Amino acid sequence: MEDKGISQAVIARLPRYYRYLGELSDEGVERISSGELSDLMHVTASQIRQDFNHFGGFGQQGYGYNVAYLYQQIGTILGMDQTHKLVIVGAGNLGCALAKYGNFERRGFLIEGLFDRDEKLIGKKVRGIEIRPMEQLESFVKDHKIDIGVLTIPKTEAVAVSKRLVAGGVRGIWNFAHVDLDLPKDVKVENVHLSDSLMRLAYAMQ
């Protein structure tokens, strides 16, 4: 999605809207007002309307929002109308936990491969996904047209591995390693720092 000058704060809220709307759709809710959505999400109705206006509004005055339509439109903005092929590099506890999480596929994220350098793990399967040696990484990424690489490896290895993924054609990196990646500007990186999130929780509890 091209951001067209839209703030990162707005973009960061879109997946949450998408999740809530998906749940409403599953419950059979056909329409909802910004006020009702505000009560559910604890985001002001004004903020919701402002966020949606960045993309055309989606609603009708006096009617509210058609849940199925809004869900589909936000999904399109987020790229959920496409499938994305992933490989996970690092078959430790975190990598295996991600591989076992079946809800990714429901969202169109297909885990095609799992890689590790530990010879004891090679050949084992996690939810039917074979753990492969690192030597096969570039060729696998190219042959399977992988567009997202997931890094669940130590930061000492992450920089070199990210460059190998990009060389294979990956356009996005989901980075759980605590290191900044210096990659071409057309490669998008989403950094996930679990300890940072936990520290924010600790701060909020004080």
Secondary structure, DSSP 4 states (H G I P E B T S, - for coil): ---TT--HHHHHHHHHHHHHHHHHHHTT--EE-HHHHHHHHTS-HHHHHHHHHTTT---BTTTBEEHHHHHHHHHHHHTTTS-EEEEEE--SHHHHHHHH-THHHHTTEEEEEEEES-TTTTT-EETTEEEEEGGGHHHHHHHTT--EEEE-S-HHHHHHHHHHHHHTT--EEEE-SSS-----TTSEEEE--HHHHHHHHHHHH-
